[in-house]
């Protein structure tokens, strides 16, 4: 499956008609409402704080209402990771327990496994909304390339000759 990019960041030459059609379709799918600054009620208290912090830290029109669920997943994952960190800090990486035969054993704290699962979810979704350094870097590069192509006089002449 190819990595689709917004039409504004698309490399290569598109005819004016193709560009306008794709832009119109993207705008329809994007949603017209900005993302809610109010966090979803189903998040825990810490998750709601994280959600609000994420929304507040991003540019105004960067996310819209269709992105709310992804931001909620990121906020929930981070909240759960922090909860696991607190448990690990309190109990340690290894925990001692007594088995049914009465023997004392040492095992990995289950919070470590839970932390790892939520870390994978977090890493997957922060890239989806541009919160990782590499995601921001890729977006900035695509925007720079797109801006350079728009300003290239030779490309403008060639595009004008085909579309005009």
GIURWO-V699791 format. One record per residue. N is the residue number from 1. RES is the residue in three letters. PHI is phi as a letter, one per 40 degrees, with the letter a starting at -180 (NA if undefined). OMEGA is omega in degrees with one decimal (* if undefined). D_CENTER is the distance of its C-alpha to the mean C-alpha in Angstrom with 1 decimal. Layout:
[[N RES PHI OMEGA D_CENTER] [N RES PHI OMEGA D_CENTER]]
//
This chain:
[[1 UNK NA -177.8 19.0] [2 UNK c 177.1 18.2] [3 UNK c -179.3 15.0] [4 UNK c 178.5 15.3] [5 UNK b 172.5 14.7] [6 UNK d -175.7 15.4] [7 UNK d 179.7 19.1] [8 UNK c -179.2 19.2] [9 UNK b -175.3 17.7] [10 UNK c 175.1 19.8] [11 UNK c 177.8 22.3] [12 UNK g -176.9 25.9] [13 UNK c 173.7 28.2] [14 UNK b 175.3 27.8] [15 UNK c -179.2 30.6] [16 UNK d -179.5 30.4] [17 UNK c 179.4 30.7] [18 UNK c 179.1 27.9] [19 UNK d -177.4 25.6] [20 UNK c 178.5 26.5] [21 UNK c 179.7 26.2] [22 UNK c 179.3 22.7] [23 UNK c 178.6 21.7] [24 UNK c 179.1 23.3] [25 UNK c 178.1 21.7] [26 UNK c 179.8 18.2] [27 UNK c 177.8 19.2] [28 UNK c -178.1 20.6] [29 UNK c -175.2 17.5] [30 UNK c -175.4 15.2] [31 UNK g -174.1 17.1] [32 UNK b -176.6 19.3] [33 UNK b 175.1 18.4] [34 UNK c 178.0 16.1] [35 UNK c -179.5 13.6] [36 UNK c 176.3 15.9] [37 UNK c 177.4 16.4] [38 UNK c -177.2 18.1] [39 UNK c 177.6 16.1] [40 UNK c -176.6 16.9] [41 UNK c -177.1 20.3] [42 UNK c 177.3 19.4] [43 UNK c 174.7 17.3] [44 UNK c -176.6 19.6] [45 UNK d 179.6 20.7] [46 UNK c 177.8 18.6] [47 UNK c 178.1 15.4] [48 UNK c 178.0 16.5] [49 UNK c 180.0 17.0] [50 UNK c 178.2 13.6] [51 UNK d -178.8 12.1] [52 UNK c 179.6 14.6] [53 UNK c 178.2 13.9] [54 UNK c -177.9 10.2] [55 UNK c -179.1 11.5] [56 UNK c -174.6 14.5] [57 UNK c -177.9 13.0] [58 UNK c 177.6 11.3] [59 UNK d -172.5 13.8] [60 UNK d -175.3 15.6] [61 UNK b -176.8 14.8] [62 UNK c 179.6 11.3] [63 UNK b 175.7 10.0] [64 UNK b -173.2 12.6] [65 UNK c 179.2 13.9] [66 UNK c 179.4 12.4] [67 UNK c -174.7 8.9] [68 UNK d -177.1 10.6] [69 UNK c 179.0 10.4] [70 UNK c 178.1 6.7] [71 UNK c 178.7 7.0] [72 UNK c 177.7 10.2] [73 UNK c 178.8 9.2] [74 UNK c -178.9 7.3] [75 UNK c -180.0 10.5] [76 UNK c 179.7 12.8] [77 UNK c -179.8 12.0] [78 UNK c 177.7 12.5] [79 UNK c 179.4 15.5] [80 UNK c 176.8 16.9] [81 UNK c 178.7 16.5] [82 UNK c 176.7 18.4] [83 UNK c 177.7 21.0] [84 UNK c 178.5 21.6] [85 UNK c 177.9 22.1] [86 UNK c 178.2 24.7] [87 UNK c 179.4 26.4] [88 UNK c 178.6 26.5] [89 UNK c -178.5 27.9] [90 UNK c -172.9 30.5] [91 UNK c -177.0 31.5] [92 UNK g 179.3 30.8] [93 UNK c 179.0 29.3] [94 UNK b 178.4 32.4] [95 UNK b 178.8 34.2] [96 UNK c 178.9 37.8] [97 UNK a 177.6 39.0] [98 UNK b 179.9 42.3] [99 UNK c -175.6 42.4] [100 UNK c 178.6 44.8] [101 UNK c 178.5 47.6] [102 UNK g 179.4 47.4] [103 UNK c 178.2 46.2] [104 UNK c 179.5 43.6] [105 UNK b 175.2 40.6] [106 UNK b -179.0 37.5] [107 UNK a 176.5 34.1] [108 UNK c 176.4 30.5] [109 UNK c -179.1 28.9] [110 UNK c 178.6 26.9] [111 UNK c 178.4 24.3] [112 UNK c 178.9 23.4] [113 UNK c 179.0 22.6] [114 UNK c 177.7 20.6] [115 UNK d -178.8 18.7] [116 UNK c 179.9 18.0] [117 UNK c -179.7 16.8] [118 UNK c 176.6 14.2] [119 UNK c 177.4 13.2] [120 UNK c 177.9 12.5] [121 UNK c 179.7 10.4] [122 UNK d -178.5 8.4] [123 UNK c -179.3 8.3] [124 UNK c -171.5 7.4] [125 UNK c 178.3 4.3] [126 UNK c 176.1 3.1] [127 UNK c -179.9 4.1] [128 UNK c -178.8 3.2] [129 UNK b 173.2 2.7] [130 UNK g -177.8 4.9] [131 UNK c 178.8 5.6] [132 UNK c 178.0 7.5] [133 UNK d -178.9 11.0] [134 UNK c 178.0 11.3] [135 UNK c 178.4 8.4] [136 UNK c 179.9 10.1] [137 UNK c 178.7 13.3] [138 UNK c 179.2 13.0] [139 UNK c -179.9 12.1] [140 UNK c 178.7 15.0] [141 UNK c 179.0 17.2] [142 UNK c 179.2 16.8] [143 UNK c 179.0 17.6] [144 UNK c 179.3 20.5] [145 UNK c 179.5 21.9] [146 UNK c 178.7 21.7] [147 UNK c -179.6 23.5] [148 UNK c 178.8 26.0] [149 UNK c 179.8 26.8] [150 UNK c -176.0 27.4] [151 UNK c -178.8 29.8] [152 UNK c -176.0 31.7] [153 UNK c -180.0 35.1] [154 UNK c 178.3 36.0] [155 UNK c 178.9 33.0] [156 UNK c 178.9 33.7] [157 UNK c -179.3 37.3] [158 UNK c 179.3 36.4] [159 UNK c 178.5 33.9] [160 UNK c 179.2 36.5] [161 UNK c -179.5 39.1] [162 UNK c -174.8 37.2] [163 UNK c -173.3 36.0] [164 UNK c * 39.0]]
//
